[in-house]
Amino acid sequence: MDPRSLDHAATRTRRDELGRLEVHVRRRLGGRIRDFHLTLTNDRLVLHGRAPSFHVKQLAQHVVMQATSLPIAENQIEVLS
């Protein structure tokens, strides 16, 4: 098997995993966060989106922490004032 095929399959699997995690966070927060998405950099997560308060920003981070063993590099969720 071509090693590039394995890399592509691993990338697709990781992207699917991130997608499921994003859906999980959105459901748990009941629409309180907008444009939520995750990126993966060096096997570390970065949270993105917009939240109405610091509380919701922190809730999103805690939901992610509970749902995956991947470490969080940054929480770049913007708090709207």
mmCIF file of the N, C-alpha and C atoms, coordinates in Angstrom:
data_MODEL
# 
_entry.id   MODEL 
# 
loop_
_atom_site.group_PDB 
_atom_site.id 
_atom_site.type_symbol 
_atom_site.label_atom_id 
_atom_site.label_alt_id 
_atom_site.label_comp_id 
_atom_site.label_asym_id 
_atom_site.label_entity_id 
_atom_site.label_seq_id 
_atom_site.pdbx_PDB_ins_code 
_atom_site.Cartn_x 
_atom_site.Cartn_y 
_atom_site.Cartn_z 
_atom_site.occupancy 
_atom_site.B_iso_or_equiv 
_atom_site.pdbx_formal_charge 
_atom_site.auth_seq_id 
_atom_site.auth_comp_id 
_atom_site.auth_asym_id 
_atom_site.auth_atom_id 
_atom_site.pdbx_PDB_model_num 
ATOM 1   N N  . MET A 1 1  ? 0.844   -1.183 0.000  1.00 0.00 ? 1  MET A N  1 
ATOM 2   C CA . MET A 1 1  ? 0.000   0.000  0.000  1.00 0.00 ? 1  MET A CA 1 
ATOM 3   C C  . MET A 1 1  ? 0.886   1.241  0.000  1.00 0.00 ? 1  MET A C  1 
ATOM 4   N N  . ASP A 1 2  ? 0.463   2.219  -0.742 1.00 0.00 ? 2  ASP A N  1 
ATOM 5   C CA . ASP A 1 2  ? 1.181   3.483  -0.857 1.00 0.00 ? 2  ASP A CA 1 
ATOM 6   C C  . ASP A 1 2  ? 1.098   4.241  0.472  1.00 0.00 ? 2  ASP A C  1 
ATOM 7   N N  . PRO A 1 3  ? 2.241   4.643  1.047  1.00 0.00 ? 3  PRO A N  1 
ATOM 8   C CA . PRO A 1 3  ? 2.216   5.385  2.326  1.00 0.00 ? 3  PRO A CA 1 
ATOM 9   C C  . PRO A 1 3  ? 1.388   6.660  2.260  1.00 0.00 ? 3  PRO A C  1 
ATOM 10  N N  . ARG A 1 4  ? 1.308   7.279  1.080  1.00 0.00 ? 4  ARG A N  1 
ATOM 11  C CA . ARG A 1 4  ? 0.494   8.493  0.952  1.00 0.00 ? 4  ARG A CA 1 
ATOM 12  C C  . ARG A 1 4  ? -0.979  8.179  1.157  1.00 0.00 ? 4  ARG A C  1 
ATOM 13  N N  . SER A 1 5  ? -1.409  6.987  0.768  1.00 0.00 ? 5  SER A N  1 
ATOM 14  C CA . SER A 1 5  ? -2.798  6.570  0.988  1.00 0.00 ? 5  SER A CA 1 
ATOM 15  C C  . SER A 1 5  ? -3.097  6.482  2.472  1.00 0.00 ? 5  SER A C  1 
ATOM 16  N N  . LEU A 1 6  ? -2.143  5.965  3.228  1.00 0.00 ? 6  LEU A N  1 
ATOM 17  C CA . LEU A 1 6  ? -2.316  5.876  4.686  1.00 0.00 ? 6  LEU A CA 1 
ATOM 18  C C  . LEU A 1 6  ? -2.404  7.270  5.295  1.00 0.00 ? 6  LEU A C  1 
ATOM 19  N N  . ASP A 1 7  ? -1.551  8.192  4.851  1.00 0.00 ? 7  ASP A N  1 
ATOM 20  C CA . ASP A 1 7  ? -1.598  9.561  5.362  1.00 0.00 ? 7  ASP A CA 1 
ATOM 21  C C  . ASP A 1 7  ? -2.930  10.212 5.040  1.00 0.00 ? 7  ASP A C  1 
ATOM 22  N N  . HIS A 1 8  ? -3.420  9.998  3.810  1.00 0.00 ? 8  HIS A N  1 
ATOM 23  C CA . HIS A 1 8  ? -4.697  10.568 3.403  1.00 0.00 ? 8  HIS A CA 1 
ATOM 24  C C  . HIS A 1 8  ? -5.837  9.998  4.246  1.00 0.00 ? 8  HIS A C  1 
ATOM 25  N N  . ALA A 1 9  ? -5.810  8.686  4.474  1.00 0.00 ? 9  ALA A N  1 
ATOM 26  C CA . ALA A 1 9  ? -6.854  8.046  5.277  1.00 0.00 ? 9  ALA A CA 1 
ATOM 27  C C  . ALA A 1 9  ? -6.814  8.552  6.719  1.00 0.00 ? 9  ALA A C  1 
ATOM 28  N N  . ALA A 1 10 ? -5.624  8.713  7.262  1.00 0.00 ? 10 ALA A N  1 
ATOM 29  C CA . ALA A 1 10 ? -5.490  9.221  8.641  1.00 0.00 ? 10 ALA A CA 1 
ATOM 30  C C  . ALA A 1 10 ? -5.995  10.651 8.726  1.00 0.00 ? 10 ALA A C  1 
ATOM 31  N N  . THR A 1 11 ? -5.682  11.455 7.719  1.00 0.00 ? 11 THR A N  1 
ATOM 32  C CA . THR A 1 11 ? -6.147  12.847 7.700  1.00 0.00 ? 11 THR A CA 1 
ATOM 33  C C  . THR A 1 11 ? -7.663  12.889 7.618  1.00 0.00 ? 11 THR A C  1 
ATOM 34  N N  . ARG A 1 12 ? -8.253  12.049 6.780  1.00 0.00 ? 12 ARG A N  1 
ATOM 35  C CA . ARG A 1 12 ? -9.708  12.006 6.643  1.00 0.00 ? 12 ARG A CA 1 
ATOM 36  C C  . ARG A 1 12 ? -10.351 11.556 7.947  1.00 0.00 ? 12 ARG A C  1 
ATOM 37  N N  . THR A 1 13 ? -9.772  10.566 8.596  1.00 0.00 ? 13 THR A N  1 
ATOM 38  C CA . THR A 1 13 ? -10.296 10.082 9.877  1.00 0.00 ? 13 THR A CA 1 
ATOM 39  C C  . THR A 1 13 ? -10.242 11.178 10.924 1.00 0.00 ? 13 THR A C  1 
ATOM 40  N N  . ARG A 1 14 ? -9.139  11.900 10.982 1.00 0.00 ? 14 ARG A N  1 
ATOM 41  C CA . ARG A 1 14 ? -8.989  12.974 11.968 1.00 0.00 ? 14 ARG A CA 1 
ATOM 42  C C  . ARG A 1 14 ? -9.987  14.095 11.683 1.00 0.00 ? 14 ARG A C  1 
ATOM 43  N N  . ARG A 1 15 ? -10.182 14.421 10.403 1.00 0.00 ? 15 ARG A N  1 
ATOM 44  C CA . ARG A 1 15 ? -11.141 15.461 10.024 1.00 0.00 ? 15 ARG A CA 1 
ATOM 45  C C  . ARG A 1 15 ? -12.556 15.044 10.418 1.00 0.00 ? 15 ARG A C  1 
ATOM 46  N N  . ASP A 1 16 ? -12.894 13.778 10.211 1.00 0.00 ? 16 ASP A N  1 
ATOM 47  C CA . ASP A 1 16 ? -14.215 13.272 10.615 1.00 0.00 ? 16 ASP A CA 1 
ATOM 48  C C  . ASP A 1 16 ? -14.384 13.351 12.130 1.00 0.00 ? 16 ASP A C  1 
ATOM 49  N N  . GLU A 1 17 ? -13.336 12.999 12.850 1.00 0.00 ? 17 GLU A N  1 
ATOM 50  C CA . GLU A 1 17 ? -13.366 13.063 14.322 1.00 0.00 ? 17 GLU A CA 1 
ATOM 51  C C  . GLU A 1 17 ? -13.595 14.492 14.796 1.00 0.00 ? 17 GLU A C  1 
ATOM 52  N N  . LEU A 1 18 ? -12.902 15.453 14.179 1.00 0.00 ? 18 LEU A N  1 
ATOM 53  C CA . LEU A 1 18 ? -13.086 16.858 14.545 1.00 0.00 ? 18 LEU A CA 1 
ATOM 54  C C  . LEU A 1 18 ? -14.505 17.314 14.230 1.00 0.00 ? 18 LEU A C  1 
ATOM 55  N N  . GLY A 1 19 ? -15.048 16.867 13.105 1.00 0.00 ? 19 GLY A N  1 
ATOM 56  C CA . GLY A 1 19 ? -16.423 17.226 12.747 1.00 0.00 ? 19 GLY A CA 1 
ATOM 57  C C  . GLY A 1 19 ? -17.422 16.726 13.767 1.00 0.00 ? 19 GLY A C  1 
ATOM 58  N N  . ARG A 1 20 ? -17.252 15.485 14.208 1.00 0.00 ? 20 ARG A N  1 
ATOM 59  C CA . ARG A 1 20 ? -18.160 14.927 15.234 1.00 0.00 ? 20 ARG A CA 1 
ATOM 60  C C  . ARG A 1 20 ? -18.027 15.694 16.543 1.00 0.00 ? 20 ARG A C  1 
ATOM 61  N N  . LEU A 1 21 ? -16.817 16.080 16.890 1.00 0.00 ? 21 LEU A N  1 
ATOM 62  C CA . LEU A 1 21 ? -16.590 16.840 18.118 1.00 0.00 ? 21 LEU A CA 1 
ATOM 63  C C  . LEU A 1 21 ? -17.231 18.227 18.028 1.00 0.00 ? 21 LEU A C  1 
ATOM 64  N N  . GLU A 1 22 ? -17.133 18.860 16.875 1.00 0.00 ? 22 GLU A N  1 
ATOM 65  C CA . GLU A 1 22 ? -17.772 20.166 16.681 1.00 0.00 ? 22 GLU A CA 1 
ATOM 66  C C  . GLU A 1 22 ? -19.287 20.065 16.860 1.00 0.00 ? 22 GLU A C  1 
ATOM 67  N N  . VAL A 1 23 ? -19.888 19.035 16.281 1.00 0.00 ? 23 VAL A N  1 
ATOM 68  C CA . VAL A 1 23 ? -21.340 18.835 16.412 1.00 0.00 ? 23 VAL A CA 1 
ATOM 69  C C  . VAL A 1 23 ? -21.701 18.604 17.871 1.00 0.00 ? 23 VAL A C  1 
ATOM 70  N N  . HIS A 1 24 ? -20.905 17.809 18.566 1.00 0.00 ? 24 HIS A N  1 
ATOM 71  C CA . HIS A 1 24 ? -21.147 17.523 19.984 1.00 0.00 ? 24 HIS A CA 1 
ATOM 72  C C  . HIS A 1 24 ? -21.142 18.820 20.807 1.00 0.00 ? 24 HIS A C  1 
ATOM 73  N N  . VAL A 1 25 ? -20.162 19.681 20.569 1.00 0.00 ? 25 VAL A N  1 
ATOM 74  C CA . VAL A 1 25 ? -20.067 20.949 21.316 1.00 0.00 ? 25 VAL A CA 1 
ATOM 75  C C  . VAL A 1 25 ? -21.272 21.829 21.013 1.00 0.00 ? 25 VAL A C  1 
ATOM 76  N N  . ARG A 1 26 ? -21.627 21.942 19.741 1.00 0.00 ? 26 ARG A N  1 
ATOM 77  C CA . ARG A 1 26 ? -22.787 22.771 19.368 1.00 0.00 ? 26 ARG A CA 1 
ATOM 78  C C  . ARG A 1 26 ? -24.052 22.281 20.048 1.00 0.00 ? 26 ARG A C  1 
ATOM 79  N N  . ARG A 1 27 ? -24.239 20.971 20.080 1.00 0.00 ? 27 ARG A N  1 
ATOM 80  C CA . ARG A 1 27 ? -25.443 20.410 20.730 1.00 0.00 ? 27 ARG A CA 1 
ATOM 81  C C  . ARG A 1 27 ? -25.442 20.669 22.225 1.00 0.00 ? 27 ARG A C  1 
ATOM 82  N N  . ARG A 1 28 ? -24.306 20.461 22.856 1.00 0.00 ? 28 ARG A N  1 
ATOM 83  C CA . ARG A 1 28 ? -24.217 20.651 24.308 1.00 0.00 ? 28 ARG A CA 1 
ATOM 84  C C  . ARG A 1 28 ? -24.448 22.099 24.713 1.00 0.00 ? 28 ARG A C  1 
ATOM 85  N N  . LEU A 1 29 ? -24.055 23.026 23.858 1.00 0.00 ? 29 LEU A N  1 
ATOM 86  C CA . LEU A 1 29 ? -24.199 24.440 24.194 1.00 0.00 ? 29 LEU A CA 1 
ATOM 87  C C  . LEU A 1 29 ? -25.505 25.029 23.681 1.00 0.00 ? 29 LEU A C  1 
ATOM 88  N N  . GLY A 1 30 ? -26.309 24.230 23.030 1.00 0.00 ? 30 GLY A N  1 
ATOM 89  C CA . GLY A 1 30 ? -27.648 24.662 22.637 1.00 0.00 ? 30 GLY A CA 1 
ATOM 90  C C  . GLY A 1 30 ? -27.700 25.934 21.816 1.00 0.00 ? 30 GLY A C  1 
ATOM 91  N N  . GLY A 1 31 ? -26.785 26.095 20.893 1.00 0.00 ? 31 GLY A N  1 
ATOM 92  C CA . GLY A 1 31 ? -26.818 27.265 20.025 1.00 0.00 ? 31 GLY A CA 1 
ATOM 93  C C  . GLY A 1 31 ? -26.252 28.533 20.632 1.00 0.00 ? 31 GLY A C  1 
ATOM 94  N N  . ARG A 1 32 ? -25.632 28.429 21.797 1.00 0.00 ? 32 ARG A N  1 
ATOM 95  C CA . ARG A 1 32 ? -25.094 29.637 22.450 1.00 0.00 ? 32 ARG A CA 1 
ATOM 96  C C  . ARG A 1 32 ? -23.768 30.092 21.860 1.00 0.00 ? 32 ARG A C  1 
ATOM 97  N N  . ILE A 1 33 ? -23.191 29.292 20.957 1.00 0.00 ? 33 ILE A N  1 
ATOM 98  C CA . ILE A 1 33 ? -21.923 29.668 20.337 1.00 0.00 ? 33 ILE A CA 1 
ATOM 99  C C  . ILE A 1 33 ? -22.121 29.682 18.827 1.00 0.00 ? 33 ILE A C  1 
ATOM 100 N N  . ARG A 1 34 ? -21.546 30.683 18.166 1.00 0.00 ? 34 ARG A N  1 
ATOM 101 C CA . ARG A 1 34 ? -21.718 30.803 16.721 1.00 0.00 ? 34 ARG A CA 1 
ATOM 102 C C  . ARG A 1 34 ? -20.404 30.513 16.010 1.00 0.00 ? 34 ARG A C  1 
ATOM 103 N N  . ASP A 1 35 ? -20.535 29.981 14.806 1.00 0.00 ? 35 ASP A N  1 
ATOM 104 C CA . ASP A 1 35 ? -19.376 29.721 13.937 1.00 0.00 ? 35 ASP A CA 1 
ATOM 105 C C  . ASP A 1 35 ? -18.314 28.860 14.626 1.00 0.00 ? 35 ASP A C  1 
ATOM 106 N N  . PHE A 1 36 ? -18.741 27.947 15.478 1.00 0.00 ? 36 PHE A N  1 
ATOM 107 C CA . PHE A 1 36 ? -17.775 27.120 16.207 1.00 0.00 ? 36 PHE A CA 1 
ATOM 108 C C  . PHE A 1 36 ? -17.117 26.125 15.269 1.00 0.00 ? 36 PHE A C  1 
ATOM 109 N N  . HIS A 1 37 ? -15.800 26.066 15.338 1.00 0.00 ? 37 HIS A N  1 
ATOM 110 C CA . HIS A 1 37 ? -15.056 25.026 14.639 1.00 0.00 ? 37 HIS A CA 1 
ATOM 111 C C  . HIS A 1 37 ? -13.714 24.815 15.327 1.00 0.00 ? 37 HIS A C  1 
ATOM 112 N N  . LEU A 1 38 ? -13.126 23.692 15.006 1.00 0.00 ? 38 LEU A N  1 
ATOM 113 C CA . LEU A 1 38 ? -11.845 23.305 15.585 1.00 0.00 ? 38 LEU A CA 1 
ATOM 114 C C  . LEU A 1 38 ? -10.808 23.173 14.485 1.00 0.00 ? 38 LEU A C  1 
ATOM 115 N N  . THR A 1 39 ? -9.581  23.510 14.803 1.00 0.00 ? 39 THR A N  1 
ATOM 116 C CA . THR A 1 39 ? -8.468  23.208 13.919 1.00 0.00 ? 39 THR A CA 1 
ATOM 117 C C  . THR A 1 39 ? -7.461  22.396 14.722 1.00 0.00 ? 39 THR A C  1 
ATOM 118 N N  . LEU A 1 40 ? -6.647  21.671 14.010 1.00 0.00 ? 40 LEU A N  1 
ATOM 119 C CA . LEU A 1 40 ? -5.653  20.817 14.642 1.00 0.00 ? 40 LEU A CA 1 
ATOM 120 C C  . LEU A 1 40 ? -4.279  21.255 14.157 1.00 0.00 ? 40 LEU A C  1 
ATOM 121 N N  . THR A 1 41 ? -3.424  21.620 15.093 1.00 0.00 ? 41 THR A N  1 
ATOM 122 C CA . THR A 1 41 ? -2.064  22.039 14.785 1.00 0.00 ? 41 THR A CA 1 
ATOM 123 C C  . THR A 1 41 ? -1.116  21.241 15.656 1.00 0.00 ? 41 THR A C  1 
ATOM 124 N N  . ASN A 1 42 ? -0.256  20.474 15.013 1.00 0.00 ? 42 ASN A N  1 
ATOM 125 C CA . ASN A 1 42 ? 0.712   19.642 15.746 1.00 0.00 ? 42 ASN A CA 1 
ATOM 126 C C  . ASN A 1 42 ? 0.027   18.780 16.795 1.00 0.00 ? 42 ASN A C  1 
ATOM 127 N N  . ASP A 1 43 ? -1.089  18.148 16.409 1.00 0.00 ? 43 ASP A N  1 
ATOM 128 C CA . ASP A 1 43 ? -1.865  17.274 17.291 1.00 0.00 ? 43 ASP A CA 1 
ATOM 129 C C  . ASP A 1 43 ? -2.403  17.979 18.530 1.00 0.00 ? 43 ASP A C  1 
ATOM 130 N N  . ARG A 1 44 ? -2.638  19.276 18.406 1.00 0.00 ? 44 ARG A N  1 
ATOM 131 C CA . ARG A 1 44 ? -3.236  20.060 19.486 1.00 0.00 ? 44 ARG A CA 1 
ATOM 132 C C  . ARG A 1 44 ? -4.391  20.849 18.904 1.00 0.00 ? 44 ARG A C  1 
ATOM 133 N N  . LEU A 1 45 ? -5.483  20.943 19.658 1.00 0.00 ? 45 LEU A N  1 
ATOM 134 C CA . LEU A 1 45 ? -6.688  21.606 19.183 1.00 0.00 ? 45 LEU A CA 1 
ATOM 135 C C  . LEU A 1 45 ? -6.647  23.108 19.406 1.00 0.00 ? 45 LEU A C  1 
ATOM 136 N N  . VAL A 1 46 ? -7.263  23.817 18.471 1.00 0.00 ? 46 VAL A N  1 
ATOM 137 C CA . VAL A 1 46 ? -7.492  25.257 18.618 1.00 0.00 ? 46 VAL A CA 1 
ATOM 138 C C  . VAL A 1 46 ? -8.985  25.465 18.423 1.00 0.00 ? 46 VAL A C  1 
ATOM 139 N N  . LEU A 1 47 ? -9.629  26.116 19.387 1.00 0.00 ? 47 LEU A N  1 
ATOM 140 C CA . LEU A 1 47 ? -11.065 26.380 19.336 1.00 0.00 ? 47 LEU A CA 1 
ATOM 141 C C  . LEU A 1 47 ? -11.308 27.742 18.715 1.00 0.00 ? 47 LEU A C  1 
ATOM 142 N N  . HIS A 1 48 ? -12.299 27.810 17.812 1.00 0.00 ? 48 HIS A N  1 
ATOM 143 C CA . HIS A 1 48 ? -12.656 29.050 17.135 1.00 0.00 ? 48 HIS A CA 1 
ATOM 144 C C  . HIS A 1 48 ? -14.164 29.239 17.211 1.00 0.00 ? 48 HIS A C  1 
ATOM 145 N N  . GLY A 1 49 ? -14.609 30.468 17.169 1.00 0.00 ? 49 GLY A N  1 
ATOM 146 C CA . GLY A 1 49 ? -16.036 30.768 17.148 1.00 0.00 ? 49 GLY A CA 1 
ATOM 147 C C  . GLY A 1 49 ? -16.306 32.076 17.852 1.00 0.00 ? 49 GLY A C  1 
ATOM 148 N N  . ARG A 1 50 ? -17.600 32.318 18.085 1.00 0.00 ? 50 ARG A N  1 
ATOM 149 C CA . ARG A 1 50 ? -18.012 33.549 18.772 1.00 0.00 ? 50 ARG A CA 1 
ATOM 150 C C  . ARG A 1 50 ? -19.025 33.190 19.849 1.00 0.00 ? 50 ARG A C  1 
ATOM 151 N N  . ALA A 1 51 ? -18.802 33.711 21.039 1.00 0.00 ? 51 ALA A N  1 
ATOM 152 C CA . ALA A 1 51 ? -19.661 33.412 22.186 1.00 0.00 ? 51 ALA A CA 1 
ATOM 153 C C  . ALA A 1 51 ? -20.182 34.709 22.798 1.00 0.00 ? 51 ALA A C  1 
ATOM 154 N N  . PRO A 1 52 ? -21.368 34.657 23.403 1.00 0.00 ? 52 PRO A N  1 
ATOM 155 C CA . PRO A 1 52 ? -21.938 35.864 24.003 1.00 0.00 ? 52 PRO A CA 1 
ATOM 156 C C  . PRO A 1 52 ? -21.308 36.237 25.345 1.00 0.00 ? 52 PRO A C  1 
ATOM 157 N N  . SER A 1 53 ? -20.531 35.314 25.938 1.00 0.00 ? 53 SER A N  1 
ATOM 158 C CA . SER A 1 53 ? -19.935 35.598 27.251 1.00 0.00 ? 53 SER A CA 1 
ATOM 159 C C  . SER A 1 53 ? -18.699 34.730 27.467 1.00 0.00 ? 53 SER A C  1 
ATOM 160 N N  . PHE A 1 54 ? -17.887 35.136 28.445 1.00 0.00 ? 54 PHE A N  1 
ATOM 161 C CA . PHE A 1 54 ? -16.723 34.331 28.810 1.00 0.00 ? 54 PHE A CA 1 
ATOM 162 C C  . PHE A 1 54 ? -17.162 32.979 29.359 1.00 0.00 ? 54 PHE A C  1 
ATOM 163 N N  . HIS A 1 55 ? -18.308 32.954 30.019 1.00 0.00 ? 55 HIS A N  1 
ATOM 164 C CA . HIS A 1 55 ? -18.832 31.709 30.564 1.00 0.00 ? 55 HIS A CA 1 
ATOM 165 C C  . HIS A 1 55 ? -19.060 30.683 29.448 1.00 0.00 ? 55 HIS A C  1 
ATOM 166 N N  . VAL A 1 56 ? -19.674 31.092 28.365 1.00 0.00 ? 56 VAL A N  1 
ATOM 167 C CA . VAL A 1 56 ? -19.935 30.181 27.246 1.00 0.00 ? 56 VAL A CA 1 
ATOM 168 C C  . VAL A 1 56 ? -18.617 29.766 26.588 1.00 0.00 ? 56 VAL A C  1 
ATOM 169 N N  . LYS A 1 57 ? -17.672 30.680 26.503 1.00 0.00 ? 57 LYS A N  1 
ATOM 170 C CA . LYS A 1 57 ? -16.355 30.351 25.964 1.00 0.00 ? 57 LYS A CA 1 
ATOM 171 C C  . LYS A 1 57 ? -15.715 29.233 26.785 1.00 0.00 ? 57 LYS A C  1 
ATOM 172 N N  . GLN A 1 58 ? -15.774 29.362 28.094 1.00 0.00 ? 58 GLN A N  1 
ATOM 173 C CA . GLN A 1 58 ? -15.208 28.346 28.983 1.00 0.00 ? 58 GLN A CA 1 
ATOM 174 C C  . GLN A 1 58 ? -15.994 27.033 28.918 1.00 0.00 ? 58 GLN A C  1 
ATOM 175 N N  . LEU A 1 59 ? -17.312 27.136 28.813 1.00 0.00 ? 59 LEU A N  1 
ATOM 176 C CA . LEU A 1 59 ? -18.118 25.922 28.680 1.00 0.00 ? 59 LEU A CA 1 
ATOM 177 C C  . LEU A 1 59 ? -17.701 25.124 27.451 1.00 0.00 ? 59 LEU A C  1 
ATOM 178 N N  . ALA A 1 60 ? -17.496 25.827 26.343 1.00 0.00 ? 60 ALA A N  1 
ATOM 179 C CA . ALA A 1 60 ? -17.071 25.147 25.119 1.00 0.00 ? 60 ALA A CA 1 
ATOM 180 C C  . ALA A 1 60 ? -15.748 24.422 25.341 1.00 0.00 ? 60 ALA A C  1 
ATOM 181 N N  . GLN A 1 61 ? -14.829 25.063 26.003 1.00 0.00 ? 61 GLN A N  1 
ATOM 182 C CA . GLN A 1 61 ? -13.533 24.445 26.277 1.00 0.00 ? 61 GLN A CA 1 
ATOM 183 C C  . GLN A 1 61 ? -13.691 23.212 27.155 1.00 0.00 ? 61 GLN A C  1 
ATOM 184 N N  . HIS A 1 62 ? -14.530 23.293 28.160 1.00 0.00 ? 62 HIS A N  1 
ATOM 185 C CA . HIS A 1 62 ? -14.727 22.144 29.048 1.00 0.00 ? 62 HIS A CA 1 
ATOM 186 C C  . HIS A 1 62 ? -15.425 20.984 28.341 1.00 0.00 ? 62 HIS A C  1 
ATOM 187 N N  . VAL A 1 63 ? -16.366 21.289 27.467 1.00 0.00 ? 63 VAL A N  1 
ATOM 188 C CA . VAL A 1 63 ? -17.030 20.226 26.699 1.00 0.00 ? 63 VAL A CA 1 
ATOM 189 C C  . VAL A 1 63 ? -15.998 19.506 25.832 1.00 0.00 ? 63 VAL A C  1 
ATOM 190 N N  . VAL A 1 64 ? -15.118 20.258 25.187 1.00 0.00 ? 64 VAL A N  1 
ATOM 191 C CA . VAL A 1 64 ? -14.069 19.653 24.362 1.00 0.00 ? 64 VAL A CA 1 
ATOM 192 C C  . VAL A 1 64 ? -13.139 18.811 25.224 1.00 0.00 ? 64 VAL A C  1 
ATOM 193 N N  . MET A 1 65 ? -12.744 19.332 26.360 1.00 0.00 ? 65 MET A N  1 
ATOM 194 C CA . MET A 1 65 ? -11.835 18.599 27.249 1.00 0.00 ? 65 MET A CA 1 
ATOM 195 C C  . MET A 1 65 ? -12.439 17.282 27.716 1.00 0.00 ? 65 MET A C  1 
ATOM 196 N N  . GLN A 1 66 ? -13.743 17.267 27.954 1.00 0.00 ? 66 GLN A N  1 
ATOM 197 C CA . GLN A 1 66 ? -14.407 16.053 28.404 1.00 0.00 ? 66 GLN A CA 1 
ATOM 198 C C  . GLN A 1 66 ? -14.588 15.040 27.279 1.00 0.00 ? 66 GLN A C  1 
ATOM 199 N N  . ALA A 1 67 ? -14.646 15.521 26.035 1.00 0.00 ? 67 ALA A N  1 
ATOM 200 C CA . ALA A 1 67 ? -14.996 14.654 24.915 1.00 0.00 ? 67 ALA A CA 1 
ATOM 201 C C  . ALA A 1 67 ? -13.796 14.063 24.184 1.00 0.00 ? 67 ALA A C  1 
ATOM 202 N N  . THR A 1 68 ? -12.600 14.577 24.426 1.00 0.00 ? 68 THR A N  1 
ATOM 203 C CA . THR A 1 68 ? -11.432 14.079 23.705 1.00 0.00 ? 68 THR A CA 1 
ATOM 204 C C  . THR A 1 68 ? -10.203 14.114 24.597 1.00 0.00 ? 68 THR A C  1 
ATOM 205 N N  . SER A 1 69 ? -9.244  13.300 24.236 1.00 0.00 ? 69 SER A N  1 
ATOM 206 C CA . SER A 1 69 ? -7.978  13.304 24.975 1.00 0.00 ? 69 SER A CA 1 
ATOM 207 C C  . SER A 1 69 ? -6.947  14.208 24.310 1.00 0.00 ? 69 SER A C  1 
ATOM 208 N N  . LEU A 1 70 ? -7.297  14.788 23.158 1.00 0.00 ? 70 LEU A N  1 
ATOM 209 C CA . LEU A 1 70 ? -6.370  15.694 22.502 1.00 0.00 ? 70 LEU A CA 1 
ATOM 210 C C  . LEU A 1 70 ? -6.187  16.957 23.337 1.00 0.00 ? 70 LEU A C  1 
ATOM 211 N N  . PRO A 1 71 ? -4.965  17.422 23.471 1.00 0.00 ? 71 PRO A N  1 
ATOM 212 C CA . PRO A 1 71 ? -4.745  18.646 24.247 1.00 0.00 ? 71 PRO A CA 1 
ATOM 213 C C  . PRO A 1 71 ? -5.227  19.877 23.489 1.00 0.00 ? 71 PRO A C  1 
ATOM 214 N N  . ILE A 1 72 ? -5.615  20.897 24.230 1.00 0.00 ? 72 ILE A N  1 
ATOM 215 C CA . ILE A 1 72 ? -6.048  22.159 23.650 1.00 0.00 ? 72 ILE A CA 1 
ATOM 216 C C  . ILE A 1 72 ? -4.870  23.118 23.670 1.00 0.00 ? 72 ILE A C  1 
ATOM 217 N N  . ALA A 1 73 ? -4.499  23.608 22.500 1.00 0.00 ? 73 ALA A N  1 
ATOM 218 C CA . ALA A 1 73 ? -3.396  24.571 22.397 1.00 0.00 ? 73 ALA A CA 1 
ATOM 219 C C  . ALA A 1 73 ? -3.875  25.971 22.721 1.00 0.00 ? 73 ALA A C  1 
ATOM 220 N N  . GLU A 1 74 ? -5.063  26.326 22.177 1.00 0.00 ? 74 GLU A N  1 
ATOM 221 C CA . GLU A 1 74 ? -5.594  27.678 22.368 1.00 0.00 ? 74 GLU A CA 1 
ATOM 222 C C  . GLU A 1 74 ? -7.110  27.673 22.297 1.00 0.00 ? 74 GLU A C  1 
ATOM 223 N N  . ASN A 1 75 ? -7.691  28.597 23.023 1.00 0.00 ? 75 ASN A N  1 
ATOM 224 C CA . ASN A 1 75 ? -9.112  28.855 22.916 1.00 0.00 ? 75 ASN A CA 1 
ATOM 225 C C  . ASN A 1 75 ? -9.247  30.255 22.305 1.00 0.00 ? 75 ASN A C  1 
ATOM 226 N N  . GLN A 1 76 ? -9.449  30.294 20.991 1.00 0.00 ? 76 GLN A N  1 
ATOM 227 C CA . GLN A 1 76 ? -9.547  31.571 20.277 1.00 0.00 ? 76 GLN A CA 1 
ATOM 228 C C  . GLN A 1 76 ? -10.991 31.989 20.059 1.00 0.00 ? 76 GLN A C  1 
ATOM 229 N N  . ILE A 1 77 ? -11.897 31.463 20.854 1.00 0.00 ? 77 ILE A N  1 
ATOM 230 C CA . ILE A 1 77 ? -13.294 31.863 20.741 1.00 0.00 ? 77 ILE A CA 1 
ATOM 231 C C  . ILE A 1 77 ? -13.403 33.322 21.158 1.00 0.00 ? 77 ILE A C  1 
ATOM 232 N N  . GLU A 1 78 ? -13.993 34.117 20.290 1.00 0.00 ? 78 GLU A N  1 
ATOM 233 C CA . GLU A 1 78 ? -14.160 35.546 20.535 1.00 0.00 ? 78 GLU A CA 1 
ATOM 234 C C  . GLU A 1 78 ? -15.397 35.773 21.395 1.00 0.00 ? 78 GLU A C  1 
ATOM 235 N N  . VAL A 1 79 ? -15.267 36.588 22.417 1.00 0.00 ? 79 VAL A N  1 
ATOM 236 C CA . VAL A 1 79 ? -16.404 36.945 23.260 1.00 0.00 ? 79 VAL A CA 1 
ATOM 237 C C  . VAL A 1 79 ? -16.995 38.232 22.724 1.00 0.00 ? 79 VAL A C  1 
ATOM 238 N N  . LEU A 1 80 ? -18.264 38.160 22.356 1.00 0.00 ? 80 LEU A N  1 
ATOM 239 C CA . LEU A 1 80 ? -18.960 39.330 21.830 1.00 0.00 ? 80 LEU A CA 1 
ATOM 240 C C  . LEU A 1 80 ? -19.491 40.155 22.986 1.00 0.00 ? 80 LEU A C  1 
ATOM 241 N N  . SER A 1 81 ? -19.309 41.443 22.908 1.00 0.00 ? 81 SER A N  1 
ATOM 242 C CA . SER A 1 81 ? -19.798 42.281 24.007 1.00 0.00 ? 81 SER A CA 1 
ATOM 243 C C  . SER A 1 81 ? -20.904 43.192 23.552 1.00 0.00 ? 81 SER A C  1 
# 
